[in-house]
Amino acid sequence: MVTPMLEIGGRIALRDDMMLRPYVAAGLSLLSSDSWKQTGRLSLAPSGTGGFTTSVPIAQVEGRVATGMQLYTNGPIDLRLQYDGEFSRSTTAHSGSLVAAVRF
């Protein structure tokens, strides 16, 4: 898989000790296969019992977007709020995160 992305953002000084960094990013994930396959066997199955293969179809091209903002401070805590979206012909996924970083 390869995922080229382009991010555009800026910096906004809120006070002498705080800076807000809004950003937006977009790109594509390109996969070389249209399915994910895994082979396994049951550990307590009788001897001579063969294994099995499972296959899950996946999209070979998936669009990705992200947007968010990061708050930098001169103090020990920084915050980041982010939305991520993934879109293909067969799937759609949305996620969000709030991250607090504490420097020590």
Summary of the structure (lengths in Angstrom):
residues: 104
radius of gyration: 21.4
end to end distance: 36.1
largest distance: 71.8
contacts: 227
relative contact order: 0.22
helix: 0%
strand: 67%
